[in-house]
């Protein structure tokens, strides 16, 4: 789409306005708030930065952005370990996206997603946290690098696209399970709007290809090729070239001969009767 090409050119020409190494600042903010919360048993600092719809409407507008550096950490050492793994994972994703997009496009993607989530959280009377923007960040990475493999639980190699399907499925399931909280349960879908805006050409292309696959008049060339190869292997024949596998059934005009220099009976087509390696 032309507007997306224009946007990419704009980001490339105005790279200086982006926040370089954005994910370093996001990760550092999470670590600082996490450490401060450990010496703050009443949770004053996280409460001061977290998203709160009523306080935003009262004028505390910084909460529209600062909630992305308020970590959600489980209890104990294991919770801290998972928190560290999560930060490293999203830092790596962010660095790859920055190298692919440039700092300005990543900056726009991240903070536009944050603001969209905040606005819909206000409208839907829901609670916002960094998990929504992290999900869109992950989906963006999986869209650009679907076949990249990661070690799931440090043991199982799995393509990133399957993890993205799983994460997206969990969010959609949460919408269904929490239907009694409507409209607040719709916030995950609203948060995905940022991803949809940036990847609309990819989504439309995917839907278009799916529609073509459903048409009876469209040939699936890969499937047709596999079927033809299967029929070719199963066809009855009298002569078969031991080099290329061609048979007199599939190629009736091709000449087949047996090599007198090979030990035993070995058949070759006219293309390989003089060039094959003799069997002794």
C-alpha positions in Angstrom: 0.0 0.0 0.0 1.2 3.4 -0.9 0.6 5.0 2.5 2.8 2.3 4.2 5.6 3.0 1.7 5.3 6.7 2.5 5.4 6.0 6.2 8.5 3.8 5.8 10.3 6.6 3.8 9.3 9.1 6.5 10.7 7.0 9.3 13.9 6.4 7.3 14.4 10.1 6.6 13.7 11.2 10.2 15.6 8.5 12.0 17.2 11.1 14.3 13.8 11.6 16.0 13.5 8.1 17.2 14.7 6.8 20.6 17.8 4.7 19.9 18.1 1.6 22.1 14.5 2.1 23.3 14.3 -1.3 24.8 17.3 -0.6 27.0 15.4 2.2 28.7 12.2 0.1 29.0 14.1 -2.8 30.6 16.1 -0.4 32.8 12.9 1.2 34.0 11.4 -2.1 34.8 14.5 -3.1 36.8 14.6 0.1 38.7 10.9 0.0 39.7 11.3 -3.7 40.6 14.3 -2.9 42.9 12.5 0.1 44.5 9.4 -2.0 45.1 11.6 -4.4 47.1 12.4 -1.7 49.6 9.0 -0.2 49.5 6.6 -2.7 51.2 3.6 -0.4 50.8 4.1 -0.3 47.0 4.0 3.5 46.8 6.2 3.8 43.7 4.4 1.1 41.6 1.1 2.6 42.6 2.3 6.1 41.5 3.3 4.8 38.1 0.6 2.2 37.4 -2.4 2.8 35.1 -5.4 4.1 37.0 -8.4 5.3 35.0 -9.9 7.5 37.7 -6.6 9.2 38.5 -5.8 9.8 34.8 -9.1 11.6 34.5 -8.2 13.7 37.5 -5.1 14.9 35.7 -2.3 12.4 36.4 -1.7 11.9 32.7 1.8 10.4 33.1 0.0 7.1 34.0 -0.9 6.8 30.3 2.7 5.9 29.6 4.5 5.0 32.8 2.6 1.8 33.4 4.9 0.0 30.8 7.8 0.1 33.3 5.7 -1.3 36.2 6.6 -5.0 36.3 4.3 -7.9 37.0 6.5 -10.2 39.1 5.5 -13.4 40.8 6.5 -14.2 44.4 9.9 -15.6 45.4 13.1 -16.3 43.6 11.3 -18.2 40.8 9.2 -15.2 40.0 12.2 -13.0 39.9 13.9 -15.5 37.6 10.9 -15.5 35.2 10.9 -11.7 35.3 14.6 -11.6 34.2 13.9 -14.1 31.4 11.0 -12.0 30.2 13.0 -8.8 30.2 15.8 -10.4 28.2 13.4 -11.9 25.7 11.6 -8.6 25.0 14.9 -6.7 24.9 16.2 -9.1 22.3 12.9 -8.8 20.3 13.1 -5.0 20.5 16.7 -4.9 19.3 15.9 -7.0 16.3 12.9 -4.9 15.4 14.9 -1.7 15.8 17.6 -3.1 13.4 14.9 -4.1 10.9 12.7 -1.0 11.2 14.9 1.7 12.5 14.6 3.5 15.8 11.8 5.9 14.8 9.4 3.3 13.5 9.9 1.2 16.6 9.4 4.2 18.8 6.1 5.0 17.1 5.0 1.4 17.2 5.7 1.1 20.9 4.3 4.3 22.2 1.3 4.4 19.8 0.4 0.9 21.1 0.8 2.2 24.6 -1.5 5.1 24.0 -4.1 3.0 22.1 -4.2 0.6 25.0 -4.5 3.5 27.5 -7.4 5.2 25.6 -9.4 2.0 25.3 -8.7 1.1 28.9 -10.3 4.4 29.8 -13.3 3.9 27.5 -13.8 0.3 28.5 -13.2 0.9 32.2 -10.4 -1.7 32.2 -7.0 -2.0 33.8 -4.0 -1.7 31.5 -0.5 -3.1 31.9 2.6 -3.8 29.9 1.5 -7.3 28.8 -0.6 -5.9 26.0 2.1 -3.8 24.3 4.5 -6.8 24.9 2.1 -9.0 23.1 2.0 -6.7 20.0 5.8 -6.5 20.1 6.0 -10.3 20.1 3.4 -10.6 17.3 5.3 -8.1 15.2 8.5 -10.1 15.6 6.8 -13.4 14.8 5.3 -11.9 11.7 8.7 -10.7 10.4 10.6 -13.9 11.5 8.0 -16.7 11.6 10.4 -19.6 11.2 13.0 -18.5 13.7 13.4 -21.2 16.3 13.6 -20.6 20.1 14.3 -23.1 22.9 11.0 -23.5 24.7 11.7 -24.2 28.4 15.4 -24.2 27.3 14.9 -27.7 25.9 12.3 -27.9 23.1 13.1 -26.1 19.8 10.0 -24.5 18.4 9.2 -22.0 15.7 8.4 -18.5 16.9 5.1 -18.4 14.9 3.7 -21.3 16.9 4.4 -19.5 20.2 2.7 -16.4 18.7 -0.4 -18.5 17.8 -0.5 -19.8 21.3 -0.1 -16.4 22.9 -2.8 -14.9 20.7 -5.1 -17.9 21.4 -4.7 -17.3 25.2 -5.7 -13.6 24.8 -8.7 -14.5 22.7 -9.7 -17.2 25.2 -9.5 -14.6 28.0 -11.9 -12.4 26.1 -14.4 -15.3 26.0 -13.9 -16.5 29.6 -14.3 -13.1 31.0 -17.4 -12.2 29.0 -19.2 -11.3 32.2 -16.8 -8.3 32.6 -18.0 -6.8 29.3 -16.9 -4.4 28.0 -13.6 -4.5 30.0 -12.9 -8.0 28.7 -12.5 -6.5 25.1 -9.3 -4.6 26.0 -7.0 -7.4 24.5 -8.7 -6.9 21.2 -8.4 -3.2 21.4 -4.7 -3.5 22.2 -4.2 -5.5 19.1 -5.3 -2.6 17.0 -1.8 -1.2 17.0 -0.5 -4.5 15.5 -3.3 -4.4 12.9 -2.4 -0.9 11.8 1.2 -1.7 11.2 0.6 -5.1 9.5 -2.5 -4.4 7.6 -0.9 -5.3 4.2 0.2 -8.6 5.7 -3.2 -9.4 7.1 -5.0 -8.5 3.9 -2.6 -10.6 1.9 -3.1 -13.5 4.2 -6.9 -13.3 3.9 -6.7 -12.9 0.2 -4.5 -16.0 -0.2 -6.9 -18.0 2.1 -9.8 -17.0 -0.1 -8.0 -18.1 -3.2 -7.1 -21.5 -1.6 -10.8 -22.1 -1.0 -11.7 -21.6 -4.7 -12.1 -24.8 -6.7 -10.7 -23.1 -9.8 -7.3 -22.4 -8.1 -4.6 -25.0 -8.4 -2.4 -25.8 -5.4 0.8 -26.3 -7.3 2.7 -27.9 -4.4 -0.1 -30.3 -3.7 -0.4 -31.1 -7.5 3.3 -31.7 -7.7 3.3 -34.1 -4.7 0.4 -36.0 -6.2 2.1 -36.2 -9.6 5.3 -37.5 -8.1 3.3 -40.1 -6.1 1.5 -41.3 -9.3 4.8 -41.3 -11.1 6.4 -43.6 -8.4 3.4 -45.9 -8.4 3.1 -46.3 -12.2 4.0 -49.7 -13.7 7.0 -49.8 -15.9 9.4 -52.1 -17.7 12.5 -49.9 -17.7 13.7 -47.4 -15.2 16.9 -45.3 -15.3 19.0 -45.9 -12.2 20.3 -42.3 -12.3 17.4 -40.0 -12.9 14.5 -42.4 -12.1 12.7 -41.9 -15.5 10.6 -44.8 -16.7 9.3 -46.0 -20.1 5.8 -45.5 -18.8 6.3 -41.8 -17.9 8.6 -41.1 -20.9 7.5 -43.4 -23.7 9.6 -41.7 -26.3 12.8 -42.0 -24.3 15.3 -44.8 -25.2 16.4 -47.2 -22.4 19.4 -49.6 -22.5 21.2 -51.9 -20.2 24.9 -51.3 -19.6 27.2 -54.2 -20.7 30.1 -52.9 -18.6 28.2 -52.9 -15.3 28.1 -56.0 -13.1 24.5 -57.4 -13.3 21.5 -55.8 -15.1 21.5 -52.0 -14.7 19.2 -49.9 -16.9 19.8 -46.3 -17.9 18.1 -43.8 -20.2 19.8 -42.4 -23.3 20.9 -39.4 -21.3 22.9 -41.4 -18.8 23.9 -44.6 -20.6 27.3 -43.1 -21.5 27.9 -40.8 -18.4 27.0 -43.0 -15.4 29.4 -44.5 -13.0 29.8 -48.2 -13.7 28.7 -50.8 -11.1 31.4 -53.4 -10.6 
